[in-house]
Amino acid sequence: MAKFDAKKRYSLIVTLLIFGIILVIILVVSRIFGNSSVLKYANIAKIDPLVIAKAIEEPNKEAANITIINEIKRAYNLDILYGAGTESMVKSVNASVIYDAGKANAIILEFLKCLEKYPQNIIREIQMKNYTVEVYLVDHFNNNNLALSTRDVNNNFKIYISSLSDENKSAQAIHHEMYHILEYYMKLQYNIDDLYKQWNDYNPSGFEYNSNVNELDSTYVYKKDGSNSNNAYFVSIYSKVSEKEDRAEVFADTMIATAEPGYYTDDLGAIRNKMELISNALRHTFDSVKNEDKIEWEKYL
């Protein structure tokens, strides 16, 4: 009969336990790192300006659009669609399809300028939760809309952008709808009222939002000359429609600003405080934002 060796058995058990612990640690670390959009996509290069410059010089605008759209897809994992095949989606938002490659090219380039102001992985992070984000280009909205964002029952997010002649209004509309997309995502992760529970602290006493735009006026709306900075709570009349539109307007106004708006330095600071709440909510929600030092919407905070 073989002699029982307790020492060897003990050594084997210890070895197996150590191996098991190491394996568990590896699996946990792998899971954490594998679910991090920041780490997973850290090595993806940003938009290549040489690719865009070459596409701009391309006389065939259809070919140019394909190049730029593919570059956006590579860098941001974001799909841009227009023309044939988009008819049903465009019709669903009361808009007309854009078939003209030249018109589409102008919108794509304007959208690209706006998109590059966002953290590169922010769309990927949304998509990692199995939500889709798509951009549709339209010739025009039949109700004179500038842009529109939607979320369906399956949490597919879409932005519709029209052909505009006013570059500044176009950029503001794009950023406004981009914020809606970000807030759609935030609502799916948290109770939005918890993220913005202080929001009404920065509105006039007794103020109530009103969805009927025709009943709104410019009272408490910031004047660009800063003459009412101590009594300004909103950046536009449309801000007074609802909390979500107020947030989208504050966000968009900050994104297009090329100089610090007066409402960031006034004594009251209501609009600035709203922007700080927006910034805090975005940093709290998006991992791809938490580790960014320079965020466009925080440039004046």
HUHU-V871186 format. One record per residue. N is the residue number from 0. RES is the residue in one small letter. OMEGA is omega in degrees with one decimal (999 if undefined). Layout:
n={N/N}
res={RES/RES}
omega={OMEGA/OMEGA}
This chain:
n={0/1/2/3/4/5/6/7/8/9/10/11/12/13/14/15/16/17/18/19/20/21/22/23/24/25/26/27/28/29/30/31/32/33/34/35/36/37/38/39/40/41/42/43/44/45/46/47/48/49/50/51/52/53/54/55/56/57/58/59/60/61/62/63/64/65/66/67/68/69/70/71/72/73/74/75/76/77/78/79/80/81/82/83/84/85/86/87/88/89/90/91/92/93/94/95/96/97/98/99/100/101/102/103/104/105/106/107/108/109/110/111/112/113/114/115/116/117/118/119/120/121/122/123/124/125/126/127/128/129/130/131/132/133/134/135/136/137/138/139/140/141/142/143/144/145/146/147/148/149/150/151/152/153/154/155/156/157/158/159/160/161/162/163/164/165/166/167/168/169/170/171/172/173/174/175/176/177/178/179/180/181/182/183/184/185/186/187/188/189/190/191/192/193/194/195/196/197/198/199/200/201/202/203/204/205/206/207/208/209/210/211/212/213/214/215/216/217/218/219/220/221/222/223/224/225/226/227/228/229/230/231/232/233/234/235/236/237/238/239/240/241/242/243/244/245/246/247/248/249/250/251/252/253/254/255/256/257/258/259/260/261/262/263/264/265/266/267/268/269/270/271/272/273/274/275/276/277/278/279/280/281/282/283/284/285/286/287/288/289/290/291/292/293/294/295/296/297/298/299/300}
res={m/a/k/f/d/a/k/k/r/y/s/l/i/v/t/l/l/i/f/g/i/i/l/v/i/i/l/v/v/s/r/i/f/g/n/s/s/v/l/k/y/a/n/i/a/k/i/d/p/l/v/i/a/k/a/i/e/e/p/n/k/e/a/a/n/i/t/i/i/n/e/i/k/r/a/y/n/l/d/i/l/y/g/a/g/t/e/s/m/v/k/s/v/n/a/s/v/i/y/d/a/g/k/a/n/a/i/i/l/e/f/l/k/c/l/e/k/y/p/q/n/i/i/r/e/i/q/m/k/n/y/t/v/e/v/y/l/v/d/h/f/n/n/n/n/l/a/l/s/t/r/d/v/n/n/n/f/k/i/y/i/s/s/l/s/d/e/n/k/s/a/q/a/i/h/h/e/m/y/h/i/l/e/y/y/m/k/l/q/y/n/i/d/d/l/y/k/q/w/n/d/y/n/p/s/g/f/e/y/n/s/n/v/n/e/l/d/s/t/y/v/y/k/k/d/g/s/n/s/n/n/a/y/f/v/s/i/y/s/k/v/s/e/k/e/d/r/a/e/v/f/a/d/t/m/i/a/t/a/e/p/g/y/y/t/d/d/l/g/a/i/r/n/k/m/e/l/i/s/n/a/l/r/h/t/f/d/s/v/k/n/e/d/k/i/e/w/e/k/y/l}
omega={-179.0/180.0/-179.6/-179.3/-177.1/-177.8/-179.9/179.6/178.7/179.8/179.6/179.5/178.8/-180.0/179.6/178.8/179.0/178.8/179.9/179.4/179.0/-179.9/178.3/179.9/179.8/-179.2/180.0/179.7/179.4/-180.0/-179.6/-177.1/-179.1/179.6/-178.7/-179.9/-178.6/-177.5/-174.9/-174.2/-173.0/-174.1/179.6/-178.2/177.7/179.5/179.7/-177.5/179.2/177.4/-179.2/-179.8/179.1/179.5/179.3/-179.8/-179.1/-179.3/178.3/-173.5/176.5/178.1/178.4/-179.2/179.0/179.9/-176.9/179.4/178.1/178.7/176.5/178.8/-179.8/-173.7/-174.3/-176.7/-177.7/-179.0/175.2/-175.8/172.9/175.0/-177.4/-179.1/-179.0/-172.0/-175.9/179.9/-178.9/178.9/-177.3/179.1/175.8/179.6/179.4/-178.0/175.8/178.4/-177.1/-177.4/179.1/177.1/179.6/-180.0/179.8/179.3/-179.0/-179.1/177.5/179.0/179.9/179.2/178.9/-175.9/-176.9/177.1/-177.1/173.8/-169.8/-174.2/-173.4/177.1/177.7/-179.0/176.7/-176.5/178.1/175.5/177.8/170.1/177.8/176.0/-179.2/177.0/177.1/176.0/179.6/178.9/176.6/173.1/-178.3/177.9/177.6/173.4/176.3/179.4/-175.7/173.8/-179.7/172.5/-178.9/-174.7/178.4/179.5/168.3/-177.1/179.3/172.8/176.8/-176.5/-178.1/176.9/-176.3/177.2/-179.6/-175.5/-177.4/178.6/178.4/-179.8/179.8/178.9/-180.0/-179.4/177.2/-178.5/175.6/177.8/178.1/178.3/179.3/-179.6/173.4/-179.3/-179.5/180.0/179.6/-179.6/-174.4/167.8/-174.1/178.3/177.3/179.3/-174.6/-176.1/178.7/-171.0/-175.6/173.9/-176.9/172.2/178.7/179.0/178.2/-177.4/174.2/177.3/-177.0/-177.0/177.9/-175.8/-177.4/-179.8/-176.6/176.2/-173.7/177.3/-179.2/178.5/-177.6/176.1/-174.9/178.3/176.8/-175.2/179.4/-172.6/-179.0/-179.6/-176.8/179.8/-175.2/180.0/179.2/175.4/-178.3/177.5/-174.3/-179.6/-177.6/178.3/-176.4/177.5/175.5/179.6/-179.2/179.3/177.6/-180.0/-177.4/-179.1/177.2/-176.9/-177.8/-177.0/177.3/174.4/-176.3/178.4/-179.0/-177.7/175.0/-174.7/-177.1/-176.7/-176.4/174.1/-177.2/-177.2/175.9/-179.8/176.1/179.6/177.0/176.8/178.6/-179.4/180.0/179.6/179.6/179.0/179.7/-172.9/-169.7/175.7/-178.3/179.0/-173.5/-175.0/178.3/178.3/-176.6/178.6/-174.5/-176.1/176.8/-170.7/179.4/-179.2/999}
